[in-house]
Amino acid sequence: MNFFIIFLLGQSIDFAKHLEEEEDYFRAIYEYKKVYYSCEDPALKDSVSERIAYLSLKLGDYNNALTYIKRLQNESGKERKLGFVYLLMNDFKRAEELWKDNDTLMAWLYLRKGDVEKAKMHIPKIEFKRKSPFLAGFASAVVPGAGKFYSGRAFDGMLSFLINASTMYSAYRAYRSGRDVEFYLYSGLSVIFYAGDIYGSVIASQEYNEKELERISRGFETRYNVWKFWY
């Protein structure tokens, strides 16, 4: 009977690994759970529990990942794996406590947190050219659309420049022609578009920084193969 159970468990594990290779993580987790609740071997239960947690992270099911990591009986590497779960749950404080002796993981943590300077303290090679929201707003205050050019949005910058220029010119023509109603109308629109462009340039620079930081974080994750510390 025991041999039959071992055979069935082996079949389930092989099938789960196949599903994992096919990136069918949901069904793979189901197969691994069948093994977890059927076997008595602590080492096998730990191995399966680890795979369930890892695949749960892939699916974004962080609570399930946390549950199965906490069930690991082997304490070796358990805290480091918990750090991955806490990081992806944006619980940076707990992850930091568990990773404080690993420079690579700490740099990755701070990048995901948005603190580039602290990340550089662990990996000095990190480069991040931040766009200044103040400079973006100031540039658009001087030349409408310039702040969006600065923030990497050339099309939006050109569009803002044309809209502001056309309304300002229309207000000027109305003033020269003595058309008071049109002058006040276009002047009001000019103020609205001008202020909106300044505000939009500030937001554009902030969005640029967020996207660039996310790109750098993902690049760091790949370049330094941070997931090797899971194993």
FITORPA-427092 format. One line per 2 residues: for each residue x, y, z of N, C-alpha, C, O. Coordinates in steps of 0.02 Angstrom, whole numbers, plus 50000, padded with zeros to 5 digits. Atoms other than C-alpha are relative to their C-alpha. Example, Ala and Ser with C-alpha at 12.3 -4.5 7.8 and 13.67 -1.06 7.14 Angstrom:
BEGIN
50045,49941,50000,50615,49775,50390,50045,50060,50000,50097,50059,50033  49958,49941,49997,50684,49947,50357,49961,50055,50037,49986,50110,50045
***
This chain:
BEGIN
50041,49940,50000,50000,50000,50000,50043,50063,50000,50029,50112,49965  49955,49943,49996,50142,50118,50045,50033,50014,49933,50040,50072,49913
49969,49991,50066,50226,50087,49878,49951,50031,49951,49970,50072,49909  50051,49972,50044,50063,50126,49790,49990,50075,50012,49983,50114,49965
50008,49929,49983,50045,50291,49884,50060,50040,49975,50052,50094,49948  49940,49966,50023,50226,50336,49845,49997,50009,49924,50017,50061,49898
50006,49996,50074,50193,50297,49661,49952,50056,49980,49967,50095,49935  50049,49948,50016,50038,50409,49659,50027,50070,50015,50016,50117,49977
49971,49935,49983,50131,50550,49747,50051,50021,49947,50054,50079,49927  49951,49986,50052,50271,50536,49620,49967,50022,49936,49991,50068,49902
50037,49981,50060,50145,50546,49478,49973,50071,50006,49976,50110,49959  50027,49933,49989,50064,50700,49554,50055,50053,49996,50044,50107,49968
49944,49952,50002,50233,50786,49577,50023,50010,49929,50035,50067,49908  49979,49994,50070,50284,50748,49398,49950,50041,49960,49969,50082,49919
50052,49963,50037,50118,50813,49333,50002,50075,50020,49993,50119,49978  49996,49931,49976,50134,50969,49442,50059,50037,49968,50052,50095,49949
49941,49970,50031,50309,51002,49374,49987,50015,49926,50009,50066,49899  50018,49989,50071,50242,50981,49196,49956,50062,49993,49966,50103,49949
50045,49942,50003,50103,51106,49230,50038,50064,50015,50025,50117,49985  49959,49942,49983,50230,51224,49307,50041,50023,49939,50047,50082,49925
49962,49984,50060,50338,51214,49150,49956,50031,49946,49979,50072,49906  50048,49973,50048,50183,51252,49047,49971,50067,50025,49928,50096,49991
50023,49938,49969,50153,51403,49161,49925,49998,50018,49891,50049,50021  50068,50009,49975,49985,51331,49215,50005,49996,50076,49996,49942,50106
49982,49999,49929,50022,51385,49393,49942,49981,50045,49951,49948,50097  50058,50014,49957,49846,51371,49462,49991,49924,50008,49981,49899,50064
50009,50073,49996,49830,51186,49418,50060,49967,50032,50053,49916,50066  49940,50027,49969,50010,51154,49470,49994,50004,50077,50012,49957,50112
50009,49992,49928,49971,51222,49643,49951,49948,50027,49961,49920,50080  50049,50050,49980,49819,51108,49652,50032,49931,50008,50019,49895,50056
49967,50065,49998,49927,50955,49614,50050,49997,50059,50054,49946,50093  49952,49998,49944,50061,51008,49739,49963,49994,50067,49987,49962,50113
50038,50004,49938,49928,51030,49872,49976,49928,50013,49973,49907,50070  50020,50070,49992,49867,50852,49840,50056,49960,50031,50045,49918,50074
49942,50035,49971,50042,50792,49878,50011,50022,50072,50023,49980,50116  49987,49973,49933,50061,50905,50029,49955,49968,50052,49978,49949,50106
50047,50027,49951,49905,50839,50114,49996,49924,50000,49959,49895,50040  50002,50073,50003,49938,50657,50067,50063,49969,50029,50062,49910,50050
49937,50030,49977,50119,50634,50121,50014,50016,50073,49985,50062,50101  49981,49992,49930,50197,50619,50293,50074,50019,50006,50096,50039,50060
49928,49985,49999,50380,50647,50247,50011,50075,50008,49991,50113,49964  49989,49928,49989,50433,50817,50321,50039,50034,49945,50023,50090,49926
49959,49971,50052,50564,50847,50187,49959,50011,49937,49965,50063,49904  50041,49994,50060,50441,50814,50046,49946,50054,50009,49932,50092,49964
50050,49949,49986,50308,50921,50129,50030,50070,49994,49999,50116,49968  49967,49934,50006,50433,51064,50142,50013,50018,49928,50003,50075,49907
49985,49988,50070,50485,51045,49961,49937,50022,49962,49939,50069,49922  50063,49985,50034,50304,51047,49901,49972,50067,50025,49946,50106,49985
50025,49938,49972,50256,51188,50019,50037,50060,49970,50007,50112,49957  49960,49947,50030,50397,51293,49948,49977,50015,49929,49973,50073,49909
50024,49990,50069,50336,51265,49769,49931,50033,50000,49918,50076,49957  50066,49969,49996,50158,51310,49819,50008,50075,50014,49974,50117,49983
49989,49929,49983,50221,51472,49896,50028,50039,49941,50005,50094,49926  49968,49966,50057,50330,51515,49746,49949,50013,49944,49947,50068,49917
50049,49992,50053,50191,51486,49620,49944,50047,50020,49916,50083,49978  50051,49953,49975,50068,51581,49729,50024,50071,49991,49984,50116,49975
49972,49933,50012,50185,51730,49718,49994,50019,49927,49979,50076,49910  50006,49988,50072,50184,51712,49529,49929,50022,49982,49919,50063,49937
50070,49985,50014,49994,51721,49532,49976,50062,50039,49920,50085,50029  50020,49942,49960,49992,51867,49654,49958,49982,50061,49928,50026,50092
50037,50022,49941,49911,51763,49791,50047,50000,50060,50071,49947,50080  49949,49992,49949,50023,51829,49928,49981,49968,50067,50024,49943,50103
50022,50031,49937,49919,51768,50074,50011,49925,50000,50032,49896,50051  49989,50072,50006,49927,51589,50012,50075,49984,50004,50095,49936,50036
49927,50009,49998,50115,51607,49986,50025,50006,50072,50066,49966,50094  49979,49989,49931,50135,51672,50163,49981,49940,50044,50019,49919,50087
50024,50057,49961,50033,51528,50233,50047,49940,49993,50065,49908,50043  49959,50060,50012,50141,51393,50153,50073,50010,50017,50108,49962,50034
49931,49988,49977,50307,51476,50190,50003,49991,50075,50052,49962,50101  50001,50007,49928,50260,51484,50373,49995,49927,50022,50011,49910,50079
50007,50071,49983,50224,51297,50367,50066,49961,49991,50069,49902,50009  49936,50035,50009,50404,51255,50321,50029,49980,50067,50034,50022,50113
49970,50023,49938,50482,51149,50457,50075,50012,50002,50104,50020,50056  49929,49986,50004,50659,51175,50396,50011,50075,50003,49987,50112,49959
49991,49929,49990,50713,51345,50460,50051,50031,49953,50054,50093,49947  49948,49974,50044,50857,51361,50336,49970,50035,49939,49935,50004,49899
50026,49961,50057,50813,51499,50212,49928,50021,50007,49901,50055,49964  50071,49984,49991,50638,51517,50283,49989,50075,50006,49943,50103,49975
50009,49928,49991,50660,51698,50337,50012,50038,49935,49978,50087,49921  49986,49967,50064,50735,51746,50169,49940,49994,49953,49923,50042,49919
50059,50009,50042,50585,51673,50079,49942,50042,50025,49904,50070,49985  50052,49956,49972,50468,51764,50197,50010,50072,49977,49962,50109,49965
49985,49933,50023,50557,51923,50144,49972,50014,49931,49948,50069,49917  50028,49992,50067,50504,51895,49963,49924,50013,50004,49898,50056,49969
50072,49992,49994,50323,51878,50016,49983,50069,50027,49939,50103,50001  50014,49935,49971,50327,52033,50125,50016,50057,49952,49979,50107,49949
49982,49948,50049,50413,52134,49989,49943,50009,49950,49922,50065,49935  50052,49996,50050,50280,52090,49861,49933,50023,50029,49888,50045,49993
50060,49974,49966,50147,52133,49990,50010,50073,50019,49967,50104,50051  49982,49930,49983,50233,52304,50006,50009,50011,50075,50002,50067,50099
49984,49994,49928,50273,52267,50188,50077,50005,50004,50111,49958,50023  49928,49991,50007,50447,52340,50165,50037,49994,50067,50094,49970,50069
49968,50002,49935,50485,52353,50351,50018,49929,50020,50074,49916,50043  49987,50070,49981,50469,52166,50382,50051,49969,49953,50095,49931,49976
49952,50027,50048,50563,52123,50223,50071,50025,50017,50119,49987,50013  49936,49970,49983,50703,52241,50275,50031,49965,50061,50092,49953,50062
49975,50034,49940,50719,52156,50444,50028,49931,49984,50076,49908,50016  49980,50067,50017,50738,51987,50361,50058,49998,49950,50093,49947,49945
49949,49999,50053,50858,52041,50222,50060,50044,50017,50103,50054,49973  49951,49948,49984,50972,52163,50314,50072,49979,49988,50116,50022,49983
49931,50023,50011,51126,52054,50285,50014,49984,49926,50067,49958,49910  49991,50015,50072,51102,52039,50095,49995,50065,49960,49941,50093,49953
49998,49936,50036,51155,52192,49994,49957,50000,49937,49923,50049,49922  50038,50003,50062,51075,52134,49831,49925,50005,50013,49890,50045,49980
50071,49998,49984,50905,52102,49907,49979,50067,50031,49924,50092,50018  50016,49935,49970,50913,52263,50008,49996,50055,49947,49953,50099,49950
50002,49950,50054,50953,52365,49852,49935,49992,49961,49904,50042,49943  50062,50013,50036,50806,52283,49762,49940,50025,50040,49894,50056,50012
50055,49977,49957,50693,52319,49910,49993,50076,49997,49938,50102,49989  50003,49927,50000,50739,52504,49913,49980,50028,49932,49948,50080,49927
50022,49978,50066,50716,52519,49725,49924,49993,49994,49891,50039,49968  50072,50009,50002,50541,52448,49740,49965,50049,50046,49908,50069,50034
50029,49952,49953,50511,52564,49886,50004,50071,49973,49968,50115,49995  49992,49934,50030,50569,52713,49781,50055,50041,50032,50061,50101,50019
49945,49965,49966,50720,52758,49888,50066,49981,49966,50101,49936,49987  49941,50016,50040,50861,52759,49760,50065,50011,50038,50111,49972,50032
49938,49985,49964,50990,52837,49875,50019,49944,50048,50077,49926,50054  49985,50056,49955,50974,52697,50002,50018,49938,49960,50060,49898,49982
49982,50056,50043,50980,52570,49860,50073,50005,49979,50108,49954,49976  49931,49989,50020,51145,52646,49804,50050,49986,50056,50108,49971,50044
49957,50016,49943,51215,52621,49978,50019,49926,50000,50071,49907,50027  49987,50072,50002,51205,52434,49946,50030,49979,49933,50075,49936,49931
49972,50013,50067,51240,52430,49757,50013,50068,49967,49969,50097,49936  49984,49932,50025,51330,52592,49706,49992,50009,49924,49986,50065,49900
50003,49995,50074,51318,52551,49518,49931,50022,49975,49924,50037,49915  50069,49982,50022,51131,52592,49513,49999,50073,49976,50024,50118,50009
50006,49933,50029,51095,52741,49401,49926,50018,49989,49888,49978,49962  50069,49977,50009,50934,52841,49403,50001,50075,49991,50019,50113,50036
50003,49929,50016,50912,53010,49319,49929,50025,50011,49885,50017,49969  50067,49976,49981,50764,53088,49407,49983,50066,49966,50026,50110,49959
50024,49937,50027,50662,53225,49325,49972,50043,50057,49936,50018,50100  50022,49955,49947,50630,53376,49435,49930,50028,49986,49921,50062,49936
50067,49970,50010,50444,53420,49454,50002,50076,50000,49965,50108,49962  49995,49927,49998,50494,53598,49499,50026,50027,49933,49998,50075,49906
49971,49977,50064,50601,53616,49342,49950,49991,49943,49947,50033,49898  50050,50013,50052,50462,53539,49235,49947,50055,50001,49927,50081,49949
50050,49948,49994,50336,53663,49302,50027,50069,49980,49993,50108,49947  49969,49935,50016,50455,53810,49287,50010,50007,49924,49999,50060,49896
49988,49999,50072,50499,53764,49107,49936,50016,49962,49936,50056,49915  50064,49987,50033,50315,53763,49058,49973,50070,50016,49934,50098,49978
50020,49932,49983,50289,53928,49148,50034,50050,49954,50007,50102,49937  49962,49956,50045,50423,54005,49036,49978,49990,49928,49963,50038,49892
50022,50018,50068,50377,53914,48875,49949,49944,50005,49968,49888,50021  50051,50052,49994,50212,53819,48873,50019,49936,49961,50040,49939,49903
49984,50065,50031,50241,53634,48837,50071,49978,50012,50086,49919,50003  49929,50018,49991,50427,53640,48879,50009,49948,50055,50052,49904,50051
49995,50047,49946,50401,53546,49041,49983,49929,49979,50010,49881,50006  50018,50067,50024,50320,53402,48949,50053,49972,49953,50066,49912,49953
49941,50022,50039,50463,53397,48825,50053,49974,50047,50082,49921,50034  49949,50019,49949,50580,53388,48975,49984,49932,50031,50029,49894,50048
50021,50062,49968,50478,53244,49046,49991,49942,49951,49964,49890,49969  50001,50055,50049,50491,53142,48887,49936,49994,49961,49924,49943,49928
50063,50002,50036,50320,53184,48815,50001,50054,49945,49969,50106,49952  49991,49950,50054,50366,53273,48653,49934,50018,49967,49920,50077,49955
50064,49986,50033,50195,53254,48571,49955,50044,50044,49926,50093,50021  50041,49961,49954,50104,53319,48726,50027,50071,50007,49989,50119,50012
49969,49934,49994,50228,53461,48738,49984,50044,49940,49968,50103,49947  50016,49963,50061,50201,53513,48558,49926,50020,49999,49910,50076,49980
50072,49986,49999,50012,53501,48578,49985,50056,50050,49945,50101,50035  50011,49948,49950,50017,53607,48736,50024,50068,49975,49991,50119,49986
49974,49937,50027,50124,53737,48650,49952,50030,49949,49938,50090,49950  50045,49977,50053,50005,53748,48501,49935,50026,50030,49909,50078,50008
50063,49979,49969,49849,53759,48611,50009,50067,50035,49968,50113,50027  49988,49938,49963,49924,53893,48723,50015,50058,49952,49990,50114,49961
49983,49947,50047,49996,53991,48577,49939,50024,49962,49931,50084,49952  50059,49981,50039,49832,53988,48480,49951,50040,50041,49922,50089,50017
50047,49963,49958,49725,54046,48627,50029,50069,50018,49992,50118,50021  49969,49935,49984,49849,54182,48674,49998,50047,49939,49985,50107,49945
50002,49959,50061,49858,54241,48494,49929,50024,49985,49918,50081,49964  50070,49982,50010,49668,54239,48481,49979,50056,50047,49942,50102,50029
50015,49947,49951,49657,54345,48639,50032,50065,49977,50002,50119,49983  49965,49940,50024,49785,54466,48567,49964,50032,49941,49956,50093,49939
50036,49974,50059,49691,54483,48401,49934,50032,50021,49914,50085,49995  50063,49972,49977,49527,54511,48492,50011,50067,50035,49971,50114,50027
49984,49937,49965,49608,54646,48599,50015,50055,49949,49992,50112,49956  49982,49950,50050,49682,54734,48448,49940,50023,49959,49937,50080,49936
50060,49984,50040,49513,54728,48359,49945,50031,50042,49893,50051,50016  50051,49970,49956,49418,54793,48510,49941,49954,50013,49888,49979,50033
50055,50047,49988,49312,54635,48525,50006,49976,50073,50039,49926,50088  49991,50012,49929,49296,54636,48714,49977,49930,50023,50011,49897,50063
50027,50065,49978,49189,54480,48734,50049,49944,49980,50065,49900,50021  49953,50051,50023,49307,54375,48629,50066,50005,50039,50097,49954,50055
49937,49990,49963,49457,54451,48719,49996,49967,50069,50041,49930,50088  50007,50029,49933,49391,54401,48891,49993,49924,49996,50018,49887,50039
50008,50072,50009,49341,54229,48827,50067,49966,49989,50084,49918,50023  49936,50031,50016,49509,54189,48751,50052,50011,50055,50095,49969,50066
49954,49988,49944,49603,54268,48895,49988,49950,50056,50035,49922,50085  50017,50050,49949,49509,54156,49016,50024,49931,49982,50051,49894,50023
49976,50066,50023,49547,54004,48911,50076,49995,50003,50103,49943,50021  49927,49999,49999,49729,54055,48899,50026,49987,50071,50073,49949,50081
49979,50010,49931,49744,54065,49088,49989,49927,50022,50032,49897,50054  50016,50070,49982,49660,53895,49109,50050,49952,49968,50077,49909,50002
49954,50045,50035,49768,53810,48976,50072,50008,50025,50110,49960,50031  49933,49986,49976,49926,53895,49041,50012,49967,50068,50063,49934,50079
49994,50030,49933,49897,53841,49221,49996,49924,49996,50032,49888,50031  50006,50073,50008,49842,53668,49164,50063,49969,49972,50081,49913,49990
49938,50026,50028,50001,53647,49064,50055,49996,50053,50093,49948,50055  49950,50001,49946,50110,53693,49214,49987,49941,50046,50032,49902,50063
50018,50056,49956,50016,53571,49325,50012,49933,49965,50039,49887,49996  49991,50062,50037,50018,53438,49189,50074,49982,49992,50091,49923,49991
49928,50012,50006,50206,53458,49169,50029,49972,50065,50072,49927,50063  49978,50027,49935,50233,53429,49355,49980,49927,50006,50020,49885,50027
50025,50069,49997,50126,53272,49347,50039,49955,49952,50055,49898,49969  49963,50039,50050,50216,53214,49189,50069,49981,50025,50091,49924,50014
49934,50015,49973,50385,53226,49276,49996,49947,50055,50039,49903,50060  50009,50049,49947,50320,53127,49425,49985,49931,49971,50011,49881,49995
50016,50064,50032,50247,52992,49312,50062,49971,49965,50073,49911,49965  49938,50022,50031,50412,52986,49217,50044,49966,50053,50071,49912,50041
49958,50028,49946,50505,52955,49381,49974,49933,50023,50013,49887,50035  50029,50063,49977,50384,52819,49433,50013,49944,49949,50032,49888,49968
49989,50051,50052,50397,52727,49266,50074,49982,49993,50091,49924,49985  49928,50012,50005,50585,52747,49259,50025,49959,50059,50067,49914,50051
49981,50038,49941,50603,52682,49436,49976,49928,49995,50012,49882,50014  50025,50068,50010,50494,52533,49394,50042,49962,49949,50057,49903,49958
49958,50031,50051,50599,52499,49239,50068,49980,50029,50093,49925,50016  49936,50015,49969,50760,52508,49339,49994,49942,50049,50037,49899,50052
50011,50053,49952,50688,52396,49473,49994,49932,49965,50022,49882,49988  50007,50063,50038,50637,52264,49345,50066,49980,49968,50083,49921,49966
49934,50015,50029,50805,52278,49260,50048,49973,50052,50086,49927,50039  49958,50024,49944,50893,52256,49427,49982,49929,50018,50026,49887,50029
50024,50067,49983,50786,52104,49465,50028,49948,49952,50047,49893,49972  49974,50047,50051,50842,52023,49301,50076,49997,50002,50105,49943,50002
49927,49997,50004,51022,52082,49300,50033,49964,50058,50082,49928,50048  49969,50031,49941,51060,52024,49477,49966,49935,50020,49983,49905,50071
50034,50064,49989,50944,51873,49468,49981,49992,50074,50001,49944,50106  50016,49999,49929,50870,51913,49638,49964,49937,50024,49968,49918,50082
50038,50060,49979,50761,51757,49637,50044,49940,50014,50021,49889,50039  49954,50055,49983,50916,51648,49653,50005,49994,50076,50021,49940,50102
49997,50003,49928,50909,51693,49837,49939,49966,50032,49937,49953,50092  50057,50038,49975,50742,51606,49851,50020,49929,50016,49995,49898,50063
49983,50071,49994,50826,51436,49833,50055,49989,50050,50076,49932,50061
***
